[in-house]
């Protein structure tokens, strides 16, 4: 049988890897979470606030969340998972968190609502099929993100086998796996998806200067902002994504000529972020609200070392694959100084800002969860390193190292899920006491 190009595309290394990753993640979900219900922790902590917009709007018609006491403190009460995501602004109750994650989950929530009504279960927004469908939604967004990541990496390197390997590594060698399978209603997976596609479309725009890409970029930037406003920082990555000073300059020159597309891009961005402003207006009477109140950034006291290397929550301690990916900077420096300095500056800025948050360890979390959304950049670095290492011996050693770090991450993920690695209060003694051990359960 003669294979056409479409058939070859479907059985390419990255395509096969995507199917494999999807199957493994689905199997993991089925074995860890599908049999749970809300009361047993299927939607936890901050995720309760992200999700609450959906039942508030589509079931209770109450953006002041009067159903909180009935749902959280009665029907689905669990003292081990008790968490209040509500704040009082202008004498009105509001959700502390932003609505972007809920927007991403909306189709799956509605599907869960329809199935719940059809099966006669309690249609309160929290019974089994709501969370089951939302969990499947997480798998959908993970696969969508990886498909975009594949396309993004292809703009940097041509080797499909390396791209496939990096897709595997970035899922199973980081906390992305955990935030897809277990705490899937947190915002990070959805930010990862939006930011990855944002990066790819920015690369495309600076390559072909197509006006429609501006509209897609703006809509994605709106979603990114609606999920977590601080992630607007991703615009600082545009110089790196442009590829060179010349591309960056030419891109902005063409931008001035794309008046119609630019207008629609601005309108699209404003319409998306207006969702949150309208919600605040309905719930408090004001368009602009800071729902985090006393929480904020301490830019004069960043905890950079702790953020990266502490036993409590160090990113490179719990996700060392990210540190290994920095090998790519060596080759980037040789090939593209502009790309090297622009990407390094961007990542340093991210670390500075995120480590300046008053709670730099971000409460209950596995590794530094706020960096999950930016894993596309680490994937590009890792792919660059693997592609540019020419020595067979060195390449095999580096691949072996990556595989060891994948296994390391999976062990620590298991330990975290079993509370051997504490969700917030790890220290040196605790860390080494349970290091790579799975027998102390």
N, C-alpha and C positions, 0 to 999 in steps of 0.2 A: 504494500500500500504506500502510495506517495504522500508524504506529509506536506501540507501547505503551511504557509507562514503563520496562520492563525492557530493551527494545531501545535506547531512548534512553540508558539508563545504560551499556550496553555500549559505545556509540559516543561517549561523552562525551570531552571533551578529555583529562582525566587518564587515562581508560582507554586511549585511543589512544596517549597518551604512554608508558604502561607497556608496551604491546606494542612500541612503537618502541625503548624503552630495552632491553627484554629481547632484541630481535633484534640490536641493536648490540653488546651485551655478549656474547651468544652467538657472534656473528661474530668478535669480538675474541679470545675464548677459543680458538676454533677455529684462528685464525691465529697465535696466539702460544704456546699451551701444549698443546693436545690431542695433538700429535705427540711431545711430550717424554715422558721417563720420570723416575722418581724420581732416578736418577743424574745427570740433567741439570738438576736443580734445581726439580722441580715442587713439592716440599715442602721449604722451606728454613728454616734458623736456628731461632728459637723454635717455629715451626710443627711441627718434628720432635717436639718435646716434647709439644705439644698433641695431636698425632695419635697418638703412641706408645701411649696408653692402649688404643686399639682393638685393635691386634694383640696387645698384652700380655694383655688379658682374653679375647678371643675366639679367638685362635689359639694363643698360647704358654702361656696360663694362668700367667703369670709377672709379678707386679707388682713384682719386683725387677729386671726388664728384663735378664735374662741373655742375651737374644738380641741385645743392642746390638752386641756385638763381631762377631757373625756377619753381621748386617744392615748396620750402619753402616761397619764397618771391613773388610768383605770383599765381600759380594755386591754392595752398592751403593756402594762406596767412591768418593768423589770428593774429592781433596785440596783443591779450591777451595771445597767446601761442607762441609768437616768441622766438626762442631759437637757438643759433648757436653752434653746436657741433663740429665745425671744428677748427683745429689748423694748424699753418704753421711750418713745420720741414724741414730743408735743402732747404728752398725755395719752398717746395711742400706742398700741402694741404692734411691733413690726418684727419681721424675720431679720435676724442679724446678718444673714448671708445673702448672696446675690442670686439672681434668677437664671443665670445662664445655663447651669447644669440642668435645671428643670426644663428649660427650653430644649436641650438636647434629648432629654428622656421623654419628652411629650408623646411622640408616636407610640412608644412602648407602654407608657402609662395608659393611654387610651385603648390600646389593644388589650391590656390587662383588665381595664374597666369593662370592656365589652364581653370578655370571656367570663368575668365574675358575674355580670348580670345574666348571661346566658346559662350559667351553671347554678344560679340561685344562691351563691355564697354572699356573705356580707359585703356590700359595696361601699366600704368605708375608706377606701384608698390605701389600706394597709394589709388587707388579707392576702392570702397566698399568691394569687395570680398577678397581683400588682407587682410585687417584688420579684416574682419569677420572670415576668416579661421585661422588667427593668434590668434584671441581671443579664438576660439575653441581649438587651440593648448594649450593655457594656462590651460583650463579645463583638457585636456589630461594629462599635466604634473602635475597638482595638484593631480589628481587621481593616477597617477603613484607614486608620492611621498607618498601619504597616504597608498598605498598598501605596499610600502617598509617600511613605518613607522610601520605599523601593524606587519610586519615580524620582525622588529627590536625589538619592545616592547615584542614580544613573547619570545625573548631570555633572557628577564629580569623577566617577570612575566607570569604565565599561565592563568590568568583569562581573558577570552574573553570579558565578559561584561565590565570590567574596560577598556580594550583596546578600545572597541567601544566607550565608553564614552569619553576617552581621545582624540580620533580622532575627535569627535564632538567639544570638548572644544578647541583644538589647532587650528582648522579652524575658528570657530565663536567667540572665545574668544580672538583672537589676530588680528594683522594687516595682517596676512596671507590672510584672507578673502578679505580685501581691495586690496591687491596686486595681487589677482587672478581675481577679478571682474572688477576693475576700471583701475589701472595702471599695467595691465597685461604684458606689453612689457618691463617693468623694469626687471633687471637681477635677482631679489631676489627669485622669485618663482622657477626659473630654477636652481639656486644655491641650493635652499632648496631640490629640487628633487635629484640632483647629490650628495649632501652631505649626505642625508638620506640613499641612496643606498650604498654610500661609507662606511658609518658606519655599515650597515648591513653586507656587504661583509667582512669588517675587522673582525667583530665578528665571521663570519663563518670561516674565515681563521684560527683564533686563536683557534677555536673549532676543526676543522678537518684537518688543515694544507694542504688543497688541493691546488695544484699548479695553477690550472686554475683561482682560485680566485685572485691570484696575478695579472694576466693579466687584469681581470675586474676592480680590484681596481686601477691599474695604468691608465687604459683608463678613468675611472671616475675622477681620480685626474687630468688628463690632461684637461678634460672638465671643472672641477672646476677652474683650473688655467686660462683657456681660457676665462671663463666668468668674473671672478674677481681675478686677481693674488694674492691679499691679502688673499683670502680664502684658500691658501696653509696652512694657520695656522691650518687647520683641522687635519693635521698630528700630531699635538701636543695632539690630543684626542686619539691617538692609545693606550697609556697605559690604559686609562679608558676602552676602547672598548675591550682590551685584557682580562680584568677581574681581573687579579692578577699578581703579580710579576712572579710567576711560569709560567703562561700562556704566559706572555710577553717573558720570556727567552726562553721557548720551541719554541715559534713561530719564533723567530730569529734564533734559532738553525736549525729548518727545512728550513728556508729561505736559508741558506747556501747550502743546499742539492738540492734546486730547481733551478739549474743553467739554464736549458732550459727555464722554465717558467719565471724566473727572467729576462733573456735576452729579451724575448718577451714583458715582462711588461715594461722594460725600453724603448724599441723601440716604443711600443704603446704610452707611455706617450710623448716621444719626437715628434712623428708624429703629435699628436694632437696639442701640443703647437706650432709646426712648422707652423701651419696655420697662426697664427698671424705674425710670423717672415717673412713668404713669402709675406703676404699682405704689410708689411712695406717695404720690399725690392722692390716690384713692385712700390709702391707709392712714396718712398723717395730715393731709392738707398741704404738704410742701413737696416740691419736686426734688429738692436736694436734701439728702439726709446722710449723716455719717453714723451708721448703725453700730460701729465698733466702739463708739463712745471713748472710754479711757484707754483703749488699746491703740498702739501705733508704733512708729519707727523711732529708734534712737540712733540717728545717723552719726552722732559723735562717739558712740560706743559700740561699734560693730563687733560681733563675736566671730570673727573670721576663722580663727584657729579651731574654736569649738565646733563651728558649723562644719568644718571639713574633716577634723581629725579627732574629735573628742570621743571617748568611750560612750558618752551619753547618747550622742546622735550623729557622730561624724559621718559625713557623706562617703568619704573614701575608706572609712573603717567598715561600714556596712554594705557599701556598693563599690568595692575596689576595681571593678571592671571600668568604671568611669575614669579612674586614675590611669589605668593601662591604656585607655583610648588616647590619652595625651601624647602617646608616642607619635600620633599623627601630626602633632605640632612640629616635630623635627623635620618632617618632609614638607610640610606646608611652608615652613620658613625658607627652605631651599627653593621651592617652586614659585611661591607667591608671597612676597613680603607684605604686600597690602592685605591679602587674605589672612596672613598670620596675625598681624597686629590688630586688624579689625575684629577677628574672632576672639583673640585673647582678651582684648579690651572689653568686648561684650560679655564674655563669661566672668571676667573679674567684676564688672559692674553688677551682674546678677548676684554673685556671691556677696558683694558688699551690701547691696540693698536687702537681700533676704536675711543675711546675718545681722542686720540692724533692727529687725523686728523685735519688739519687746520680749517675745517668747521665741528666741532664736531656734529652739528645739521643736517648736510647733506641736507641743502637747503629745498626745498619743499618736505615734507614727513609726513606720519602719523606714530607717535611714532618713534622708532629707527629702520628704515627699514633695516639697515645693519645687524641686528640680526636675521632677518627672516630665513636666510639660516641655522641657528643653532637650530631651534625649535625642532628638533628631541631629543636633549639633555634635553630640558625642558619637553618634552612629557614623556621621560623616568622617570624623577624625579617625575612628577605628577602621573604617573601610579604606581610608587613605593610607594608613599605616600598613594594612595587610596587602594593599595593592603595590605599594612602593618598595616594600622589602623584597629585594631581588635574590638574596641568598636563600637557597632551599632550606639549608639548616636553620638559619635564623627565622625563616617563615614558619617552619614546622614547630620551632620552639615557641614562637609567639602564639601560634594557633593553640598549642598545648596549654600555654598560660591562660588564654581566654577560656578554654574549656574547663580548666581547673577553677577559674573564678566563677564560671557558671554553676559548677557543682557547689562551690563555697556559698554562693548566694542562695541556692536552693536549700542548703542545710540551714542557713540562718533564717530563711523565710519560714521553714518548718519550726525552728526554735521560737521564732516570734509568735507564730500562730498558737504554739503550745505554752506561751508565757515563760519560756526559759530566758528569752531576751525580753526584758521588761519594756512595756510600751512607752515609758517616759524616764525611768530612774536608773538606767544602767550606769555602772562605774567600772573602773579597771578591775577590781576584785571579782565582781559579778561576771564580767565579760570573760575573763580567763578561766573562771570556775566552770563555765558551761561551753567553752570554746570547742566547736565542732562536735559536741556531744549530743546524742539523741537518746541516750539511755536514762536520763534523769527526769522521767516523766511520771 
